[in-house]
Amino acid sequence: MRHRITTSAFLLGALAFGVTACSTELGEAPADKEAGADHGAIANAAELAEPRLGLTSIDPTGAVSHLDLLDESVTDIGTVGEPEAMTTDGRYLFAQTADGIEIIDSGVWTWDHVDHFHYYRAEPRLIGFVRGQGETTVATTNLSTAGGTGLFFPDSGEAVLLDTEALSKGEISEKFRISTEPGAGMVVPVGSFALVTEGTGSSASVVGYTAEGERTGLVERCPDAAGTITTRVGAVIGCGDGALLASVQDGEVAVERIPYPADATAPAATSFDNREGRPTVAGLAGDEGIWLLDTREQSWVLLPAPAPLVEATAVDDDDEHVLALTEDGRVLVLDGGGSVIAETPPLVAASIAAGHLPVLIADQQRAYLSAPVERQLHEIDYADGARIARTFTTSTEPALTAETGR
């Protein structure tokens, strides 16, 4: 999961801003499915030279729109149910409503081919609805045209794995729907398999399933399971005693356990965030600091908290930047040892005080911070002394918004 955004967490008004990488289209001809195999291409999508970044938003009434950050055009996509929260993987928006999850395709995405990238644009659209009850946990991968997408409905205990390739064609297809014990849980896609949490508290575990919903025989203990994210190395599942790292090896799911350091006393991370796909992820260690999990090295590092924090994300660039949002509304830029090397003024103090947690998103060059109560969106150059590169004032009611196209 990239970002779970609650109502009032992000505003979209009459804003439009330039991006650091401009998009040049290679052609509007439909992509050849066979030629695009394993590269993220689908029929009727144009391949681009650069990512076509945008802001896709859902207003409080359920109206969905997409702002193209290159040409400043706005497309009205349609209307969904009144949203309560939203999760995104950078292409699809999964809107929580009273009766389940509504799925929107922003129409822009990036395919990570490790040593290079492919960028695409297609028509945005409303895909459809998945029925379920409760505040749903959504788990995605880094691929928007292959594999699976996991939904867990806590009120009923239903674990659902969606076919992501079908989503890319505008269809909803459930690979499986399994009944488990009601309560918090996760369905974490791993290649053509999935890991499903079972049990709660100290007795929780994760169980392997095939795409057809058959148990694989894999069972791994994961006390107090909470939080998941996918990196280039594999899928991370947070546990009270560390994390599980799952990947497909020789056609089977392999799970490696990454325990917290033996002398660790800080609380476990219960959510993770990073610059999309990067190996290192960040999660708050209660009020004591920031846990950094390097999935490539399979190691944890605890950075001390320089101030009370509400959010953190790992940029995982050459300078090992980590970004953190403080309770008084400042964005801190930390180095790999936890030292503050730059910071902004308080930008979102009123939002935090009102309980409207802003969203902090990092990409390769900039960070974006929403200011719901202040009705602003800040673009921050974190590598240049946390300089506020642009600030945009919004004029509409609060909306759920995601940066899409990455």
PARO-971151 format. One record per residue (C-alpha): x, y, z. Coordinates in steps of 0.25 Angstrom, whole numbers. Example, Ala and Ser with C-alpha at 12.3 -4.5 7.8 and 13.67 -1.06 7.14 Angstrom:
# PARO-971151
      xx      yy      zz
      49     -18      31
      55      -4      29
# end
This chain:
# PARO-971151
      xx      yy      zz
       0       0       0
       5      14      -4
      -4      24       4
     -17      22      11
     -23      36      11
     -35      40      20
     -45      50      17
     -40      65      18
     -26      60      17
     -23      66       3
     -29      78      -4
     -31      80     -19
     -35      94     -24
     -32     102     -36
     -17      98     -35
      -8      95     -46
       7      94     -46
      19      90     -55
      27      78     -52
      42      76     -53
      41      65     -64
      33      69     -76
      25      58     -85
      27      56     -99
      19      45    -106
      25      35    -115
      12      32    -122
      -3      31    -120
      -4      17    -127
     -10       6    -118
       1      -2    -111
       3     -16    -116
       0     -25    -105
      10     -36    -109
      21     -25    -111
      18     -19     -98
      18     -32     -90
      25     -30     -77
      26     -15     -79
      13     -11     -74
       6      -8     -88
      -8     -10     -90
     -17      -8    -103
     -21       6    -106
     -10      12     -97
       1      22    -102
      15      20     -98
      22      32     -94
      36      37     -92
      34      43     -78
      23      40     -67
      10      48     -69
       8      53     -55
      -5      57     -50
     -14      59     -38
     -26      50     -37
     -36      54     -27
     -50      50     -21
     -58      62     -15
     -67      59      -3
     -79      57     -12
     -71      46     -19
     -68      54     -32
     -55      49     -38
     -46      58     -46
     -32      57     -52
     -23      69     -53
     -11      68     -63
       1      75     -58
       7      77     -71
      -4      84     -79
     -13      88     -67
     -25      81     -73
     -36      75     -64
     -44      63     -68
     -57      59     -60
     -56      44     -59
     -70      41     -52
     -76      40     -39
     -74      29     -28
     -81      28     -14
     -77      38      -3
     -63      34       1
     -58      32      15
     -44      29      11
     -35      25       0
     -23      17      -4
     -15      18     -16
      -3      11     -23
       0      22     -32
     -10      18     -43
     -22      13     -37
     -30      20     -26
     -38      11     -16
     -49      19     -10
     -55      14       3
     -70      16       4
     -81      11      13
     -83      -1       5
     -69      -5       0
     -58      -1      -9
     -60       7     -22
     -48       7     -32
     -44      18     -41
     -33      17     -52
     -25      30     -53
     -21      25     -67
      -6      29     -65
       5      19     -59
      19      15     -59
      25       1     -61
      38      -1     -53
      47     -10     -61
      58      -9     -51
      69      -3     -60
      59       6     -67
      44      10     -68
      33      10     -77
      22      21     -76
       8      20     -81
      -5      28     -83
     -19      23     -86
     -33      28     -83
     -37      30     -69
     -49      23     -64
     -58      17     -53
     -55       2     -52
     -66      -2     -42
     -69      -6     -28
     -65     -18     -19
     -75     -20      -7
     -70     -21       7
     -72     -16      21
     -62      -8      30
     -50       0      28
     -43      -8      17
     -28     -11      17
     -23     -10       2
     -10     -16      -2
      -4     -14     -15
       9     -17     -23
      18      -8     -32
      12     -13     -44
      -2      -8     -49
      -4     -18     -60
       0     -31     -54
      -1     -39     -41
     -12     -36     -31
     -18     -26     -22
     -22     -30      -7
     -34     -25       0
     -38     -29      14
     -51     -25      20
     -50     -25      35
     -65     -25      39
     -68     -39      31
     -53     -44      31
     -54     -46      16
     -41     -47       9
     -41     -43      -6
     -30     -44     -16
     -33     -36     -29
     -27     -39     -43
     -19     -26     -45
     -18     -29     -60
     -33     -29     -61
     -33     -16     -54
     -24     -10     -65
     -35     -14     -75
     -46      -8     -67
     -51     -20     -61
     -53     -25     -47
     -49     -40     -45
     -48     -47     -32
     -37     -57     -32
     -42     -62     -18
     -51     -58      -7
     -48     -65       6
     -56     -64      19
     -47     -62      32
     -49     -57      46
     -54     -43      46
     -44     -32      51
     -32     -25      46
     -25     -33      35
     -18     -32      21
     -17     -39       8
      -3     -37       2
      -1     -40     -12
      13     -47     -15
      14     -50     -30
       3     -60     -34
       1     -63     -19
      -4     -56      -7
      -1     -56       8
     -14     -55      17
     -13     -52      32
     -20     -61      41
     -23     -58      56
     -20     -46      64
     -11     -41      74
       1     -49      79
      -5     -62      72
      -6     -55      58
       1     -62      46
       1     -61      31
      -3     -72      22
       0     -75       8
     -10     -76      -3
     -10     -79     -18
     -17     -69     -27
     -29     -79     -27
     -30     -78     -12
     -24     -91      -9
     -14     -92       3
       0     -94      -1
       4    -100      13
      12     -88      16
      10     -82      30
      18     -72      37
      16     -66      51
      14     -51      51
       9     -46      64
       2     -33      64
       2     -32      49
       1     -18      44
       5     -10      32
      10     -15      18
      17      -9       6
      24     -15      -6
      38     -11     -10
      47     -16     -22
      52     -27     -13
      39     -32      -8
      26     -30       0
      28     -26      14
      18     -29      25
      20     -23      39
      20     -31      51
      21     -28      66
      35     -34      66
      40     -30      53
      36     -32      38
      33     -43      28
      39     -41      14
      32     -49       4
      36     -52     -11
      34     -62     -21
      46     -72     -23
      46     -84     -32
      31     -83     -34
      28     -83     -19
      26     -72      -8
      39     -71       0
      38     -63      13
      49     -57      21
      48     -52      35
      55     -39      39
      55     -38      54
      57     -25      61
      70     -23      68
      71     -31      80
      73     -19      89
      62     -11      83
      52      -5      92
      45       4      83
      30       1      79
      29      -7      66
      25       1      53
      11      -1      49
      11       5      35
      22       8      25
      25      18      14
      35      21       4
      39      27     -10
      31      17     -19
      38       3     -20
      51       7     -13
      57      -4      -4
      57       4       9
      44       8      16
      41      16      28
      31      15      39
      29      22      52
      34      15      65
      23      21      74
      28      34      79
      43      29      80
      48      31      66
      47      25      52
      50      11      48
      57       9      35
      56      -5      29
      66      -8      18
      59     -19      10
      72     -22       2
      81     -23      14
      70     -29      23
      73     -20      34
      67      -9      43
      72       4      48
      65      13      58
      67      28      56
      64      36      68
      52      46      68
      58      60      67
      44      65      71
      30      59      73
      26      53      59
      13      49      52
      18      44      39
      31      39      32
      36      34      18
      49      28      13
      54      35       0
      65      25      -1
      74      33     -10
      89      34     -11
      89      44       1
      80      34       9
      70      45      12
      58      42      21
      46      52      22
      38      54      35
      26      63      38
      26      68      52
      14      71      61
      16      86      60
      15      85      45
      30      85      40
      36      76      30
      49      71      34
      60      66      25
      69      56      32
      81      49      28
      84      34      29
      88      36      43
      76      43      48
      82      57      48
      73      69      43
      80      75      31
      69      84      27
      55      88      31
      43      96      27
      35     106      35
      22     101      41
      13      99      29
       2      90      34
       0      93      49
     -14      97      48
     -17      84      40
     -11      75      50
     -17      82      62
     -31      80      55
     -28      65      54
     -27      66      38
     -14      59      36
      -7      64      24
      -1      55      13
      14      55      11
      19      49      -2
      33      48      -7
      38      46     -21
      51      46     -27
      53      61     -28
      42      67     -19
      33      65      -7
      18      69      -7
      11      73       6
      -4      75       7
      -9      86      16
     -24      83      18
     -29      94      27
     -19     104      21
     -24     100       8
     -11      99       1
      -1      89      -5
      14      91      -4
      24      86     -13
      37      84      -5
      51      83     -11
      57      74       0
      71      73      -6
      72      89      -6
      71      92       8
      56      88       9
      53     100       0
      38     103      -3
      39     102     -18
      24     105     -20
      12     107     -11
      -2     106     -17
     -15     112     -11
     -27     103     -13
     -42     108     -14
     -51      96     -13
     -56      87      -2
     -46      77       4
     -44      65      -5
     -36      52      -6
     -25      53     -15
     -13      45     -20
      -1      48     -29
      -3      38     -41
       6      34     -52
      18      29     -44
# end
